[in-house]
Amino acid sequence: MKLQAGITALAVGLGMFVLACDQAPTTLDAPDIRAAVKLVDTNEFVEITDFAIENPCVTPPEVILFSGTSHDIVKIWDTGRLHLHLQFNLRGTDSNGVEWMVTDAFNWERKGGGFPQTFNYTAKAVSKGSADNVLFSQHRTVNANGEVTALTPFGFKCVG
């Protein structure tokens, strides 16, 4: 009984195939099942030299001059998925000779939703002296080509 049903289904399927091949081609409203295409795929280390941040946590404010590296990974797919990884390894000295370091990482993943995409991140500058540590934050907007189209100035917050 099962064999007969299978043969009948195969015959009907073949008949529809022959009928379809005998007619003009048509388009189907089938979902797009192709694999996502990666539009941007970067993985680079960026050397940072003399990156100046004004420390608002002391009076009068003083400049901390940072140098080091940033590890930047950006991946963007045509589906709107975005993966961003920023990792900082910076060392600096302020005008009083106090040493500072930033060793934060930021990961951001978005599964879709199109472009532009906007995100915020915060990093912490840690004082090796008695000065308050400094949180600094920034807002970025990225387009489908991985280009930063909006970037706010750093915001600062003093933390003990």
N, C-alpha and C positions, 0 to 999 in steps of 0.2 A: 504494500500500500504506500509506504514512504517512498520507495523507489519510483513508483508510478507518478506520485505527486512531484518528485524532483525532475523527472523526465518531462512532464507537462510544463513545469515552470521554465525549464531550459528551452523547450520548443517555443513557448510564448516569447521568451526573451530574445531568442534568435530571430523570430518572426518580426519583432519590433525593431531589431537591429537592421534587418534587411529593408524593412519599410522606411526606417529613418535614413538609410543610405540612399534610398531611391528618391528622397525628397531634397529640396533645397536646404542648405544649412540654416539652422536657427540659433539664436543666442539663448542661453539659459540664465535665469536669475539665481544662480548658485552663489553661495558665499565665497569670498576670496580666501583660499586656503593656502596660499603661498607662504613661505617662511618670511619672517620679518627681515628687512634689509637694514644693516647697520650703516647709517649715513656718516657718522663721526666716530672715530675710534682712536683716541690719543692717550698716550701713557708717557709722560715726560717728567724729568726733573728740571726744575728751573732754579738757577742760581740767583739769589737775592743779595744785593749789595747796597749798603747804606740806605736802608728803608727807615725813614724817620717817622716817629710817632711822638706827638706831644703828650706828655703825661699830665693830665689835669688833676691828678690826685695829690700834688704838692703845690705849695705856694712859694714863690711864683712857679708856674708850670715850666717843666724842663723837657728837653728833647731826649728821647731814647733812640739811639741809632743801631738798627738791627742788620745782621747779615746772616746768611745760611742758605738753606734749600727749601723748596716747596715741591712736593710730589703731587702732580695733577693728573688725574685720570678722568676723561670725559668720554662717555659712550652714548650715542643717540641713535635710535632706530626710527624707521619711517612710520611706525605705529604710534609714535609719541612717547615711547618709553625712554627714560633718561636715567643714567647712572653717573653720579659725580662723586669724586673722592679728592679731597684736598688734605694734605698732611704737611704741617710746618715744623721745621727744626731750625729755629733761629736763636742767635745769641746777640746780646747787645750791651751797651754801656751808656749810662746817662751822663749828664754834664758834671755830676759829682763823683763819677768813677764807680757808681754802683752797677753791678752786673745784673742782667735780666735774661730770661729765656722764655721762648714760646715753643712748646712741643705738643700742639694740639692736632687732632685729626677731625675732619668733617666728612661724613658720608650721607649722601642723599640719593634716594631711589624713588622714581615715579613710574608706575606701570603704564601710563597712557594719559590721555587728556589733551593732547595737542600742544601747540606752542603759541606764544612764548610761555616759558615756565619760570616761576619766581621762587626764590628761596632766601632764607636768612641764615647766617652762621655767626657763631661767637667763639672767640679764642681768648685764652688767658695768658697775659704777660706776668711772669712770676719774678718778683724781686729777690735777689740773694742777700739783700740788706734789710733794713727795718721799714722801708717804704711799703705802703699798701700795694697789693697786686692790682692789676688793671685788666678788666674785661673789656674787649673791644668787639664790636659787632658791625656787620655790614649786610646790605640787601643787594642781591643781584638778580637780573633777568637775563635769560638765555634764549636765543632763537633756535630754530631747527638746524642751523649750520654750526651750532656750538659757540656762536659769537655772543659776547656779553653786550647787551643793548641798553642796560640801565645798571648803574652802580652808584650807590649812595656813599657819601663820606662816612668814615668810621664814627660810630657812636661809642662812648666810653662810660664805664662804671667802675668806681673804686671799691675794692673788696679787701678786707683785712687779711 
